[in-house]
Amino acid sequence: MTILGHSSCGCWALLINDEGKLDFEIRCDGTVFNSGFSMYLNADVIVAVTYDGATANFYVNGGLANS
């Protein structure tokens, strides 16, 4: 399930993979970064991802959750 996606080539996405974990996918080149964590059920969660061209950092509720 794709949560949202956009980029200059129209090809990045935050999605839930088949294992129920959050992925950041750069669809333009097929790169996938797995967050290593599942989304909370029935809870408000703020997720942010930063990407510098090599490393994706996953933040959950303001704290670094995985890099």
C-alpha positions in Angstrom: 0.0 0.0 0.0 1.4 3.4 -1.0 1.0 6.1 1.6 2.3 8.9 -0.5 4.7 9.6 -3.3 6.3 12.4 -5.4 9.6 13.6 -6.8 11.1 15.5 -9.7 10.7 12.3 -11.8 7.4 11.5 -10.0 8.9 8.3 -8.6 9.4 8.2 -4.8 7.0 6.6 -2.3 6.4 5.8 1.3 4.7 2.4 1.4 3.9 -0.6 3.5 5.7 -3.6 2.2 4.4 -7.3 2.2 5.9 -7.7 5.7 4.0 -4.8 7.1 7.1 -2.6 7.4 7.5 1.0 6.2 9.7 1.4 3.0 11.0 4.5 1.3 11.3 3.6 -2.4 12.9 5.6 -5.1 11.1 4.2 -8.1 13.1 6.1 -10.7 16.1 3.8 -10.0 14.6 0.9 -8.0 16.3 1.8 -4.7 14.4 0.7 -1.6 15.2 1.6 2.0 13.4 -0.5 4.6 12.7 1.3 7.9 12.9 -1.9 9.9 9.7 -1.0 11.8 6.0 -1.6 11.4 3.4 1.2 11.6 1.4 1.6 14.7 -2.3 0.5 14.5 -5.0 2.9 15.6 -2.5 5.6 16.7 -1.5 9.0 15.3 2.1 8.7 14.0 4.2 11.3 12.3 6.8 9.8 10.0 9.5 11.8 8.1 12.2 10.5 5.8 15.3 12.4 4.8 17.4 11.3 1.9 20.8 12.8 0.8 21.4 10.6 -2.3 23.0 7.8 -0.3 21.3 7.4 3.1 17.7 7.5 4.2 16.9 8.5 7.8 13.5 7.5 9.2 12.1 9.7 12.0 9.0 8.7 14.0 7.3 11.2 16.2 10.3 13.5 16.0 13.0 11.0 16.9 15.5 9.1 14.7 14.1 5.6 14.4 16.5 4.1 11.8 19.2 5.1 9.3 
